[in-house]
Amino acid sequence: MRILVVEDDRATFDYIRKGLLQAGHVCDGLEDGRDALAHAMREPYDVIVADRMLPGLDGLSLVKALRGAGVRTPVLFLTAVGGVDDRVEGLEAGGDDYVVKPFAFSELMARINALARRPPAQAGSEKVKLAVLDLELDLVRRTCHRNGQEIELMPREFALLEYLMRNEGRVVTRTMLLERVWEFHFDPLTSVVETHISRLRAKIDKPFDRPLLHTVRNTGYSMHA
């Protein structure tokens, strides 16, 4: 794998780089968030490991900018800021996983491998548009329309709706959403799912006559006409 590590603490970077090289991977390193943004938009990587506290551009802003530019490279936050709210904030910004310092390299490597195993979309094998009744999601243009009316979605709302529409007619549990949309492999003990479901419903259902996003009591949610 080719991995970009954005870390301004030299000792931490050297520790990570040594482990990655010993595991047979290519490791590039940068200390400044602005430099990392320009580099990551220009060069392809399998995974990006980024500290949250960076000079030039902090880690959250770095990931938000990458996602806004359409860069979907998995990002793992590596930081000393380890509260639940901080982890939620990092994932809400577009991060895919979170490791708190101090850390064991074996755990870091396992999480990097898990992110890298996610299958990339391949041309011709992946739908470019999803539809449920009159709701349409364009995965290339990243747009959403219902009954011909454009609906503006935040990146996490788009990802949530995409997962629900891919599972049209099936019941999707809260745990499934945490794992597949937020990449949480633990319960953050927050209402992040419920909050986003409520926001999404306000955009795709409430202005229209026929609801598509349904709550299945004590189980989860289902998208169907």
N, CA and C of each residue as an Amber inpcrd file, in Angstrom:
protein
   675
   0.8350000  -1.2010000   0.0000000   0.0000000   0.0000000   0.0000000
   0.8680000   1.2480000   0.0000000   0.2970000   2.3190000  -0.5120000
   0.9490000   3.6260000  -0.4520000   0.1740000   4.4730000   0.5490000
   0.8630000   4.9160000   1.5880000   0.2090000   5.5690000   2.7110000
   0.8440000   6.9360000   2.9380000  -0.0050000   7.9460000   3.1180000
   0.4600000   9.2870000   3.4600000   0.2350000   9.5190000   4.9460000
   1.2960000   9.8570000   5.6690000   1.2010000  10.1610000   7.0940000
   1.4260000  11.6620000   7.2760000   0.4220000  12.3390000   7.8320000
   0.5100000  13.7800000   8.0790000   0.6460000  13.9640000   9.5880000
   1.8570000  14.1930000  10.0350000   2.1670000  14.2200000  11.4670000
   3.3330000  15.1740000  11.7050000   3.1290000  16.1620000  12.6010000
   4.1870000  17.1460000  12.8330000   5.1280000  16.7720000  13.9760000
   4.8230000  15.6830000  14.6810000   5.7410000  15.1980000  15.7140000
   6.7020000  14.1920000  15.0730000   7.9710000  14.5540000  15.0080000
   8.9380000  13.7420000  14.2670000   9.0890000  12.3450000  14.8400000
   9.0940000  12.2240000  16.1720000   9.2660000  10.9140000  16.7870000
   8.1040000   9.9880000  16.4370000   6.8890000  10.5290000  16.4570000
   5.7190000   9.7170000  16.1120000   5.7670000   9.3050000  14.6500000
   6.1230000  10.2460000  13.7780000   6.2210000   9.9060000  12.3560000
   7.2680000   8.8250000  12.1190000   8.4330000   8.9650000  12.7210000
   9.5050000   7.9770000  12.5230000   9.0580000   6.5860000  12.9900000
   8.3130000   6.5510000  14.0960000   7.7990000   5.2780000  14.6330000
   6.8320000   4.6280000  13.6360000   5.9220000   5.4200000  13.1040000
   4.9410000   4.8930000  12.1430000   5.6340000   4.4750000  10.8510000
   6.4980000   5.3240000  10.3660000   7.1820000   5.0450000   9.0980000
   8.0000000   3.7530000   9.1900000   8.7040000   3.5650000  10.2800000
   9.5040000   2.3510000  10.4520000   8.6190000   1.1100000  10.3920000
   7.4900000   1.1520000  11.0970000   6.5800000   0.0040000  11.0950000
   5.9840000  -0.2640000   9.7280000   5.6080000   0.7860000   9.0060000
   5.0170000   0.6240000   7.6810000   6.0310000   0.0660000   6.6900000
   7.2480000   0.5680000   6.7520000   8.2870000   0.0720000   5.8510000
   8.6010000  -1.3830000   6.1300000   8.6540000  -1.7560000   7.4080000
   8.9160000  -3.1510000   7.7710000   7.7820000  -4.0650000   7.3000000
   6.5760000  -3.5130000   7.2090000   5.4270000  -4.2980000   6.7340000
   5.3430000  -4.3220000   5.2110000   6.2890000  -3.6490000   4.5470000
   6.3430000  -3.7010000   3.0930000   5.5590000  -2.6240000   2.3770000
   5.1930000  -1.5540000   3.0840000   4.3990000  -0.4930000   2.4820000
   5.2560000   0.7250000   2.1350000   4.7320000   1.5700000   1.2730000
   5.3770000   2.8340000   0.9270000   4.7740000   3.9130000   1.8140000
   5.6250000   4.7210000   2.4300000   5.1500000   5.7440000   3.3670000
   5.7240000   7.1010000   2.9920000   4.8330000   8.0640000   2.7100000
   5.2300000   9.4480000   2.5110000   4.8120000  10.2440000   3.7380000
   5.5900000  11.2400000   4.1040000   5.2780000  12.0180000   5.2890000
   5.3100000  13.5090000   5.0470000   4.3410000  14.2220000   5.6560000
   4.2850000  15.6800000   5.6130000   3.9140000  16.1940000   6.9940000
   4.3540000  17.4030000   7.3080000   4.0980000  17.9810000   8.6180000
   3.0350000  19.0700000   8.5920000   2.7990000  19.6750000   7.4520000
   1.9080000  20.8250000   7.3280000   0.5960000  20.4270000   6.6460000
  -0.5180000  20.8670000   7.2140000  -1.8170000  20.4890000   6.6650000
  -2.0710000  21.0150000   5.2730000  -1.6220000  22.2170000   4.9800000
  -1.8300000  22.7850000   3.6380000  -1.0170000  22.0230000   2.5970000
   0.2060000  21.6850000   2.9570000   1.0270000  20.8960000   2.0370000
   0.3850000  19.5270000   1.7870000  -0.1700000  18.9450000   2.8640000
  -0.8070000  17.6300000   2.7430000  -2.0290000  17.6910000   1.8370000
  -2.8050000  18.7670000   1.9390000  -3.9920000  18.9170000   1.0960000
  -3.5970000  18.9390000  -0.3770000  -2.6230000  19.7660000  -0.7140000
  -2.1810000  19.8560000  -2.1110000  -1.6140000  18.5310000  -2.5960000
  -0.8630000  17.8620000  -1.7490000  -0.2240000  16.5990000  -2.1150000
  -1.2640000  15.4960000  -2.3060000  -2.2200000  15.3990000  -1.3780000
  -3.2280000  14.3410000  -1.4410000  -4.1880000  14.5200000  -2.6070000
  -4.3620000  15.7380000  -3.0730000  -5.2190000  15.9820000  -4.2340000
  -4.4870000  15.6850000  -5.5330000  -3.1670000  15.6250000  -5.4370000
  -2.3530000  15.4040000  -6.6440000  -1.8880000  13.9600000  -6.7800000
  -1.6290000  13.2970000  -5.6480000  -1.0680000  11.9520000  -5.6520000
  -2.0760000  10.9320000  -5.1190000  -2.1400000   9.7300000  -5.7090000
  -3.0600000   8.7020000  -5.2130000  -2.4820000   7.9450000  -4.0200000
  -3.3080000   7.7480000  -2.9960000  -2.9020000   6.9810000  -1.8210000
  -3.9950000   5.9710000  -1.4760000  -3.5950000   4.8940000  -0.8320000
  -4.5580000   3.8980000  -0.3710000  -5.1990000   4.3230000   0.9400000
  -4.4220000   4.9440000   1.8150000  -4.9050000   5.4150000   3.1120000
  -4.1090000   6.6520000   3.5020000  -4.7830000   7.5830000   4.1730000
  -4.1170000   8.7490000   4.7510000  -4.2550000   8.6680000   6.2680000
  -3.1390000   8.8060000   6.9800000  -3.1400000   8.8780000   8.4410000
  -2.8150000  10.3200000   8.8030000  -3.7220000  10.9920000   9.5240000
  -3.5410000  12.4210000   9.7820000  -3.7650000  12.7630000  11.2440000
  -2.8370000  13.5480000  11.7900000  -3.0310000  14.1060000  13.1210000
  -4.1030000  15.1920000  13.0310000  -4.8190000  15.4430000  14.1290000
  -5.8160000  16.5110000  14.1080000  -5.1930000  17.8730000  14.2850000
  -4.1670000  17.9560000  15.1100000  -3.5190000  19.2370000  15.3950000
  -2.2940000  19.3810000  14.4960000  -2.4540000  20.1930000  13.4380000
  -1.3870000  20.3690000  12.4520000  -1.1530000  21.8490000  12.1850000
   0.0550000  22.2240000  11.8530000   0.3020000  23.6050000  11.4290000
  -0.2320000  23.8310000  10.0200000  -0.5670000  25.0840000   9.7230000
  -1.0290000  25.4230000   8.3860000  -2.5050000  25.1740000   8.1780000
  -2.9440000  23.9510000   8.4210000  -4.3410000  23.5560000   8.2640000
  -4.5770000  22.3660000   9.1810000  -5.5270000  22.4960000  10.1000000
  -5.7420000  21.4050000  11.0510000  -6.3380000  20.1830000  10.3520000
  -6.2730000  19.0400000  11.0340000  -6.7030000  17.7800000  10.4350000
  -8.1500000  17.7580000   9.9990000  -9.0460000  18.3430000  10.8230000
 -10.4610000  18.3760000  10.4520000 -10.6750000  19.1640000   9.1620000
 -10.0520000  20.3240000   9.0840000 -10.1950000  21.1580000   7.8880000
  -9.5740000  20.4830000   6.6700000  -8.4860000  19.7750000   6.8980000
  -7.8300000  19.0330000   5.8120000  -8.7780000  18.0140000   5.2040000
  -9.4220000  17.2220000   6.0480000 -10.3130000  16.1690000   5.5530000
 -11.5670000  16.7600000   4.9210000 -12.1140000  17.8070000   5.5250000
 -13.2770000  18.4570000   4.9310000 -12.9590000  18.9680000   3.5240000
 -11.7710000  19.5490000   3.3720000 -11.3730000  20.0680000   2.0600000
 -11.2000000  18.9350000   1.0500000 -10.6220000  17.8200000   1.4880000
 -10.4560000  16.6730000   0.5920000 -11.8110000  16.1340000   0.1420000
 -12.7180000  15.9760000   1.0870000 -14.0410000  15.4450000   0.7360000
 -14.7860000  16.4210000  -0.1730000 -14.6410000  17.7050000   0.1110000
 -15.2920000  18.6970000  -0.7340000 -14.7610000  18.6880000  -2.1480000
 -13.5000000  18.2840000  -2.2980000 -12.8820000  18.2090000  -3.6220000
 -13.1230000  16.8690000  -4.2950000 -13.8460000  15.9880000  -3.6260000
 -14.1640000  14.6900000  -4.2140000 -13.1270000  13.6160000  -3.9870000
 -12.1350000  13.8670000  -3.1160000 -11.1220000  12.8580000  -2.8110000
 -11.6880000  11.9030000  -1.7630000 -11.8210000  10.6270000  -2.1200000
 -12.4790000   9.6530000  -1.2420000 -11.4860000   8.7360000  -0.5330000
 -10.1990000   9.0300000  -0.5890000  -9.1950000   8.2030000   0.0750000
  -9.5430000   8.0450000   1.5520000  -9.5650000   6.8160000   2.0890000
  -9.8640000   6.6310000   3.5120000  -8.8800000   7.3890000   4.3910000
  -9.3980000   8.0560000   5.4210000  -8.5630000   8.8410000   6.3350000
  -8.7220000   8.3200000   7.7550000  -7.6000000   8.0500000   8.3870000
  -7.5760000   7.6290000   9.7780000  -6.9860000   8.7610000  10.6060000
  -7.7710000   9.2700000  11.5630000  -7.2660000  10.2980000  12.4550000
  -6.4280000   9.6560000  13.5510000  -5.2640000  10.2290000  13.7930000
  -4.3530000   9.7660000  14.8400000  -4.0410000  10.9670000  15.7130000
  -4.5170000  10.9600000  16.9780000  -4.4070000  12.1720000  17.7820000
  -4.5130000  11.8930000  19.2640000  -4.0680000  12.8560000  20.0470000
  -4.1690000  12.7580000  21.4980000  -5.5410000  13.2110000  21.9860000
  -6.3320000  13.8170000  21.1090000  -7.6800000  14.2720000  21.4740000
  -8.6220000  13.0820000  21.3610000  -8.9780000  12.4930000  22.5240000
  -9.6490000  11.2080000  22.4520000 -11.0280000  11.1180000  23.0670000
 -11.6760000  12.2510000  23.3690000 -13.0220000  12.1960000  23.9130000
 -14.0290000  11.7090000  22.8860000 -15.1710000  11.2220000  23.3630000
 -16.2090000  10.7180000  22.4570000 -16.6590000  11.8040000  21.4910000
 -16.8900000  13.0110000  22.0120000 -17.3280000  14.1100000  21.1430000
 -16.2700000  14.4340000  20.0900000 -14.9990000  14.3230000  20.4790000
 -13.9170000  14.5840000  19.5350000 -13.8890000  13.5330000  18.4390000
 -14.1170000  12.2660000  18.8120000 -14.1400000  11.2050000  17.8030000
 -15.3120000  11.3930000  16.8480000 -16.4650000  11.7440000  17.4080000
 -17.6410000  11.9840000  16.5660000 -17.3740000  13.1480000  15.6150000
 -16.7530000  14.2190000  16.1330000 -16.4500000  15.3860000  15.3000000
 -15.5270000  15.0160000  14.1510000 -14.5190000  14.1890000  14.4510000
 -13.5900000  13.7710000  13.4170000 -14.2570000  12.9600000  12.3290000
 -15.1450000  12.0590000  12.7220000 -15.8320000  11.2260000  11.7470000
 -16.8690000  12.0270000  10.9760000 -17.4960000  12.9820000  11.6650000
 -18.4530000  13.8540000  10.9860000 -17.7620000  14.7000000   9.9160000
 -16.5000000  15.0320000  10.1440000 -15.7620000  15.8540000   9.1850000
 -15.4210000  15.0900000   7.9140000 -15.5870000  13.7610000   7.9500000
 -15.2690000  12.9530000   6.7730000 -14.2060000  11.9200000   7.0160000
 -13.7140000  11.8280000   8.2700000 -12.7500000  10.7900000   8.6050000
 -13.4010000   9.4200000   8.6070000 -12.5870000   8.3890000   8.4940000
 -13.1150000   7.0250000   8.4150000 -12.8380000   6.1960000   9.6650000
 -11.8390000   6.5710000  10.4370000 -11.5280000   5.8420000  11.6720000
 -10.7030000   6.7600000  12.5640000 -10.4760000   6.3120000  13.7930000
  -9.8740000   7.1760000  14.7980000  -9.0270000   6.3360000  15.7300000
  -7.7590000   6.6760000  15.8810000  -6.8650000   6.0120000  16.8410000
  -6.2940000   7.0800000  17.7620000  -6.3550000   6.8200000  19.0590000
  -5.9340000   7.7980000  20.0590000  -4.5250000   7.4880000  20.5450000
  -3.6940000   8.5230000  20.6470000  -2.3520000   8.3840000  21.2020000
  -2.4410000   8.2860000  22.7230000  -1.5610000   7.5340000  23.3620000
  -0.5620000   6.6270000  22.7840000  -1.2340000   5.3900000  22.1970000
  -0.6030000   4.7600000  21.2280000  -1.2200000   3.6480000  20.5150000
  -0.1980000   2.5490000  20.2800000  -0.7110000   1.3670000  20.0480000
   0.1330000   0.2370000  19.6490000   0.1670000   0.1910000  18.1240000
   1.3420000   0.0130000  17.5430000   1.4280000  -0.0030000  16.0830000
   0.5910000  -1.1380000  15.4940000   0.4730000  -2.2500000  16.2090000
  -0.3190000  -3.3760000  15.7010000  -1.7730000  -2.9780000  15.5040000
  -2.3160000  -2.1680000  16.4120000  -3.6920000  -1.7050000  16.2490000
  -3.7960000  -0.7440000  15.0730000  -2.8410000   0.1720000  14.9840000
  -2.8410000   1.1220000  13.8740000  -2.7920000   0.3870000  12.5420000
  -1.9240000  -0.6170000  12.4330000  -1.7900000  -1.3700000  11.1900000
  -3.0690000  -2.1360000  10.8640000  -3.7110000  -2.6860000  11.8930000
  -4.9550000  -3.4310000  11.6760000  -6.0460000  -2.5040000  11.1420000
  -6.1080000  -1.3000000  11.6620000  -7.1290000  -0.3500000  11.2090000
  -6.8350000   0.1540000   9.7970000  -5.5620000   0.3710000   9.4980000
  -5.1810000   0.7600000   8.1380000  -5.5660000  -0.3440000   7.1550000
  -5.2760000  -1.5950000   7.5090000  -5.6260000  -2.7200000   6.6360000
  -7.1330000  -2.8110000   6.4330000  -7.9080000  -2.5580000   7.4940000
  -9.3630000  -2.6260000   7.3820000  -9.8840000  -1.5590000   6.4290000
  -9.3250000  -0.3570000   6.5000000  -9.7460000   0.7130000   5.5890000
  -9.3620000   0.3850000   4.1490000  -8.1730000  -0.1760000   3.9720000
  -7.6940000  -0.4780000   2.6210000  -8.4720000  -1.6180000   1.9800000
  -9.0970000  -2.4670000   2.7960000  -9.8500000  -3.6090000   2.2420000
 -11.1770000  -3.1900000   1.6490000 -11.6180000  -2.0050000   1.9430000
 -12.9070000  -1.5810000   1.3880000 -12.8030000  -1.5400000  -0.1280000
 -13.6850000  -2.2400000  -0.8280000 -13.5460000  -2.3250000  -2.2890000
 -13.7890000  -0.9900000  -2.9670000 -12.9120000  -0.5960000  -3.8990000
 -13.1230000   0.6440000  -4.6570000 -14.2040000   0.4620000  -5.7040000
 -14.8460000   1.5580000  -6.0410000 -15.8430000   1.4980000  -7.1140000
 -15.1210000   1.3070000  -8.4370000 -15.5910000   0.3600000  -9.2490000
 -14.9600000   0.0910000 -10.5340000 -15.8790000   0.5180000 -11.6620000
 -15.2920000   1.1490000 -12.6350000 -16.0790000   1.6200000 -13.7740000
 -16.7980000   0.4680000 -14.4430000 -18.1110000   0.6670000 -14.6720000
 -18.8910000  -0.3420000 -15.3670000 -19.4870000  -1.3890000 -14.4590000
 -19.0000000  -1.5090000 -13.2110000 -19.5200000  -2.5300000 -12.3120000
 -20.3470000  -1.9190000 -11.2050000 -20.4130000  -0.5900000 -11.1560000
 -21.0840000   0.0940000 -10.0710000 -22.1730000   0.9940000 -10.6440000
 -23.3350000   1.0170000  -9.9850000 -24.3860000   1.9210000 -10.4010000
 -23.9180000   3.3570000 -10.2390000 -24.2790000   4.1870000 -11.1890000
 -23.9380000   5.5970000 -11.0670000 -25.1440000   6.4040000 -10.6000000
 -26.3380000   5.7830000 -10.6330000 -27.5430000   6.4370000 -10.1340000
 -28.3880000   5.4370000  -9.3510000 -28.9570000   5.9190000  -8.2550000
 -29.8770000   5.1150000  -7.4570000 -31.2330000   5.8080000  -7.4760000
 -32.3070000   5.0180000  -7.4410000 -33.6430000   5.6080000  -7.4670000
 -34.6010000   4.7970000  -6.6110000 -35.4190000   5.4910000  -5.8470000
 -36.5350000   4.8990000  -5.1080000 -37.7270000   5.7970000  -5.3760000
 -38.7020000   5.2630000  -6.1040000 -39.8470000   6.0320000  -6.5690000
 -39.3460000   7.2550000  -7.3480000 -39.6420000   8.4750000  -6.8750000
 -39.2100000   9.6760000  -7.6040000 -37.9790000  10.3210000  -6.9750000
 -37.3280000   9.6070000  -6.0610000 -36.0990000  10.0950000  -5.4430000
 -34.9070000   9.5360000  -6.2000000 -34.0210000  10.4050000  -6.6790000
 -32.8690000   9.9840000  -7.4630000 -31.5780000  10.5090000  -6.8380000
 -30.5690000   9.6400000  -6.8080000 -29.2650000  10.0010000  -6.2740000
 -28.2220000   9.7220000  -7.3450000 -27.5320000  10.7680000  -7.7790000
 -26.4840000  10.6420000  -8.7880000 -25.1510000  10.5290000  -8.0650000
 -24.5160000   9.3570000  -8.1440000 -23.2880000   9.0890000  -7.3950000
 -22.0580000   9.7070000  -8.0270000 -22.1540000  10.0800000  -9.2940000
 -21.0300000  10.7170000  -9.9770000 -21.0570000  12.2230000  -9.7450000
 -22.2010000  12.8340000 -10.0140000 -22.3310000  14.2830000  -9.8370000
 -22.5710000  14.6630000  -8.3820000 -22.8660000  13.6530000  -7.5260000
 -23.1120000  13.8700000  -6.0980000 -24.3100000  14.7970000  -5.9150000
 -25.3790000  14.5200000  -6.6640000 -26.5850000  15.3340000  -6.5680000
 -27.7690000  14.4650000  -6.1820000 -28.7860000  15.1230000  -5.6360000
 -30.0010000  14.4230000  -5.2110000 -31.2080000  15.2130000  -5.7020000
 -32.1890000  14.4980000  -6.2780000 -33.4140000  15.1250000  -6.7440000
 -34.6150000  14.2800000  -6.3150000 -35.7060000  14.9560000  -6.0140000
 -36.9710000  14.2460000  -5.8280000 -38.0590000  15.0130000  -6.5560000
 -38.7820000  14.2790000  -7.3710000 -39.8390000  14.8590000  -8.1980000
 -39.3020000  16.0430000  -8.9990000 -38.0420000  15.8940000  -9.4530000
 -37.4240000  16.9330000 -10.2670000 -36.8490000  18.0980000  -9.4880000
 -37.0460000  18.1030000  -8.1880000 -36.5530000  19.1970000  -7.3450000
 -35.2200000  18.8200000  -6.7210000 -34.2200000  19.6910000  -6.8670000
 -32.8980000  19.4040000  -6.3060000 -32.9100000  19.5490000  -4.7890000
 -32.2350000  18.6080000  -4.1260000 -32.1420000  18.6020000  -2.6660000
 -30.6710000  18.6810000  -2.2830000 -30.3210000  19.6760000  -1.5010000
 -28.9410000  19.8370000  -1.0740000 -28.6640000  18.9560000   0.1460000
 -27.6180000  18.1340000   0.0430000 -27.2520000  17.2310000   1.1220000
 -25.8190000  17.4870000   1.5620000 -25.5940000  17.4070000   2.8690000
 -24.2420000  17.4380000   3.3930000 -23.5810000  16.0860000   3.0830000
 -22.2310000  16.0280000   3.0530000 -21.5460000  14.7770000   2.6980000
 -22.0030000  13.5620000   3.5000000 -22.1820000  13.7100000   4.8140000
 -22.6060000  12.5630000   5.6180000 -24.0490000  12.1920000   5.3260000
 -24.9020000  13.1740000   5.0460000 -26.2840000  12.8940000   4.6740000
 -26.3250000  12.1440000   3.3520000 -25.4670000  12.5410000   2.4320000
 -25.4000000  11.8550000   1.1350000 -25.0010000  10.4030000   1.3280000
 -23.9670000  10.1620000   2.1530000 -23.5040000   8.7950000   2.4020000
 -24.5860000   7.9650000   3.0790000 -25.3000000   8.5770000   4.0160000
 -26.3810000   7.8800000   4.7120000 -27.4970000   7.5070000   3.7440000
 -27.9130000   8.4540000   2.9200000 -28.9750000   8.1830000   1.9550000
 -28.5380000   7.1370000   0.9390000 -27.2930000   7.2150000   0.4930000
 -26.7840000   6.2290000  -0.4590000 -26.8800000   4.8130000   0.1150000
 -26.4680000   4.6540000   1.3790000 -26.5150000   3.3170000   1.9910000
 -27.9550000   2.8310000   2.1380000 -28.8460000   3.7130000   2.5300000
 -30.2520000   3.3350000   2.6730000 -30.8580000   2.9440000   1.3250000
 -30.5330000   3.7050000   0.2820000 -31.0950000   3.4190000  -1.0360000
 -30.5060000   2.1510000  -1.6330000 -29.2540000   1.8680000  -1.3440000
 -28.6560000   0.6080000  -1.8090000 -29.3180000  -0.5930000  -1.1430000
 -29.9170000  -0.3540000   0.0050000 -30.5890000  -1.4280000   0.7470000
 -32.1050000  -1.2410000   0.7260000 -32.6100000  -0.7330000  -0.4000000
 -34.0450000  -0.4840000  -0.5440000 -34.8590000  -1.7290000  -0.1740000
 -35.8660000  -1.5250000   0.6800000 -36.7460000  -2.6140000   1.0760000
 -36.2400000  -3.4470000   2.2330000 -34.9680000  -3.2650000   2.6080000
 -34.4110000  -4.0040000   3.7340000 -34.4170000  -3.1320000   4.9870000
 -34.4320000  -3.7710000   6.1400000 -34.3210000  -3.0530000   7.4020000
 -32.8380000  -2.8650000   7.7150000 -32.4420000  -1.6330000   7.9430000
 -31.0550000  -1.3010000   8.2670000 -31.0040000  -0.8730000   9.7250000
 -30.2030000  -1.5320000  10.5210000 -30.1430000  -1.2360000  11.9470000
 -29.2280000  -0.0480000  12.2290000 -29.3450000   0.4870000  13.4320000
 -28.4840000   1.5940000  13.8620000 -27.0220000   1.1540000  13.8620000
 -26.7650000  -0.0680000  14.3040000 -25.3990000  -0.5890000  14.3250000
 -24.8210000  -0.6680000  12.9190000 -25.6290000  -1.1140000  11.9650000
 -25.1790000  -1.1930000  10.5780000 -24.8120000   0.1940000  10.0560000
 -25.6120000   1.1930000  10.3850000 -25.3340000   2.5480000   9.9260000
 -24.0660000   3.1030000  10.5620000 -23.8870000   2.8410000  11.8530000
 -22.6790000   3.3080000  12.5310000 -21.4380000   2.7050000  11.8870000
 -21.5070000   1.4270000  11.5310000 -20.3450000   0.7430000  10.9620000
 -20.1040000   1.1270000   9.5100000 -21.1550000   1.2410000   8.7120000
 -20.9740000   1.4160000   7.2710000 -20.9290000   2.8780000   6.8440000
 -21.5930000   3.7670000   7.5660000 -21.6180000   5.1770000   7.1790000
 -20.5990000   5.9900000   7.9800000 -20.4890000   5.6650000   9.2710000
 -19.5680000   6.4190000  10.1250000 -18.2680000   5.6630000  10.4040000
 -18.2060000   4.3930000  10.0330000 -17.0390000   3.5530000  10.3110000
 -16.7660000   3.4310000  11.8140000 -17.8490000   3.5220000  12.6050000
 -17.7290000   3.2780000  14.0390000 -17.8050000   1.7740000  14.2730000
 -16.8280000   1.2300000  14.9770000 -16.8990000  -0.1670000  15.3770000
 -17.1020000  -0.2510000  16.8840000 -17.7530000   0.7780000  17.3950000
 -18.1420000   0.8450000  18.7970000 -19.3570000   1.7620000  18.8530000
 -20.0960000   1.7170000  19.9570000 -21.2550000   2.5820000  20.1180000
 -20.7920000   3.8890000  20.7530000 -20.8780000   5.0120000  20.0350000
 -20.3950000   6.2780000  20.5860000 -21.3020000   6.8710000  21.6650000
 -22.4400000   6.2000000  21.9080000 -23.3740000   6.6530000  22.9450000
 -23.8490000   8.0800000  22.6900000 -24.0730000   8.3780000  21.4330000
 -24.6250000   9.6740000  21.0520000 -25.8170000   9.4250000  20.1300000
 -26.5360000  10.4950000  19.8310000 -27.7000000  10.3830000  18.9520000
 -27.3450000  10.7550000  17.5200000 -26.0890000  10.4960000  17.1080000
 -25.6270000  10.9320000  15.7870000 -26.4730000  10.3290000  14.6670000
 -26.8540000   9.0510000  14.7830000 -27.6690000   8.4260000  13.7370000
 -29.0530000   9.0510000  13.6990000 -29.6740000   9.1400000  14.8700000
 -31.0290000   9.6780000  14.9390000 -31.0850000  11.1210000  14.4430000
 -30.0690000  11.8940000  14.7800000 -30.0280000  13.2930000  14.3350000
 -29.9520000  13.3940000  12.8190000 -29.0990000  12.5730000  12.2140000
 -28.9530000  12.6160000  10.7570000 -30.1800000  12.0520000  10.0380000
 -30.8000000  11.0420000  10.6140000 -32.0380000  10.5140000  10.0330000
 -33.1070000  11.5940000  10.0360000 -33.2070000  12.3340000  11.1380000
 -34.2050000  13.3990000  11.2410000 -33.9480000  14.4970000  10.2070000
 -32.6800000  14.8750000  10.0410000 -32.3330000  15.8990000   9.0500000
 -32.6140000  15.4220000   7.6370000 -32.2770000  14.1640000   7.3780000
 -32.4960000  13.6040000   6.0500000 -33.9840000  13.5250000   5.7380000
 -34.7600000  13.0910000   6.7160000 -36.2050000  12.9790000   6.5150000
 -36.8230000  14.3530000   6.2300000 -36.3170000  15.3770000   6.8980000
 -36.8320000  16.7310000   6.6850000 -36.5740000  17.2120000   5.2620000
 -35.5570000  16.6710000   4.6210000 -35.2050000  17.1000000   3.2680000
 -35.8690000  16.2580000   2.1800000 -35.9290000  14.9380000   2.3900000
 -36.3950000  14.0770000   1.2980000 -37.8530000  13.6380000   1.4450000
 -38.4300000  13.7980000   2.6530000 -39.7960000  13.3090000   2.8780000
 -40.8050000  14.4140000   3.1760000 -40.5040000  15.2460000   4.1520000
 -41.4980000  16.1980000   4.6490000 -42.0380000  17.1570000   3.5950000
 -41.2020000  17.6200000   2.6380000 -41.7700000  18.5280000   1.6160000
 -42.6160000  17.8090000   0.5760000 -42.7030000  16.4870000   0.6410000
 -43.3860000  15.7200000  -0.3980000 -44.5410000  14.9120000   0.1990000
 -45.4310000  14.4330000  -0.6740000 -46.6570000  13.7840000  -0.2240000
 -46.4280000  12.3610000   0.2890000 -45.4560000  11.6740000  -0.2730000
 -45.3030000  10.2530000   0.0280000 -43.9750000   9.9810000   0.7340000
 -43.9990000   9.5120000   1.9830000 -42.7430000   9.2400000   2.6940000
 -42.0210000   8.0160000   2.1320000 -40.6940000   8.0930000   2.1260000
 -39.8700000   6.9810000   1.6520000 -38.9980000   6.3990000   2.7650000
 -38.6350000   7.2180000   3.7390000 -37.7600000   6.7870000   4.8230000
 -38.6120000   6.4490000   6.0450000 -38.6230000   5.1640000   6.3840000
 -39.5170000   4.6810000   7.4430000 -38.7200000   4.1760000   8.6450000
 -39.2280000   4.4490000   9.8320000 -38.6480000   3.9140000  11.0630000
 -39.3050000   2.5800000  11.3900000 -38.4890000   1.5690000  11.5980000
 -38.9840000   0.2490000  12.0120000 -38.7560000   0.1630000  13.5160000
 -39.8060000   0.2050000  14.2870000 -39.7140000   0.3610000  15.7340000
 -38.8310000  -0.7040000  16.3800000 -37.9250000  -0.2250000  17.2350000
 -36.9940000  -1.0890000  17.9910000 -36.0310000  -1.8750000  17.1160000
 -35.9690000  -1.5280000  15.8240000 -35.0940000  -2.2780000  14.9130000
 -34.1570000  -1.3680000  14.1350000 -34.7090000  -0.3940000  13.4050000
 -33.8790000   0.4710000  12.5840000 -34.6950000   1.2590000  11.6000000
 -34.2580000   1.2720000  10.3370000 -34.8890000   2.0970000   9.3130000
 -34.9680000   1.3300000   7.9950000 -35.9120000   1.7530000   7.1610000
 -36.0750000   1.1030000   5.8670000 -36.4640000   2.1390000   4.8230000
 -35.8660000   2.0570000   3.6590000 -36.1800000   2.9580000   2.5600000
 -37.0140000   2.2060000   1.5400000 -38.2590000   2.6330000   1.3800000
 -39.1120000   1.9930000   0.3690000 -40.3000000   2.8950000   0.0720000
 -40.8780000   2.6950000  -1.1060000 -42.0270000   3.5050000  -1.5320000
 -43.2900000   2.9950000  -0.8650000
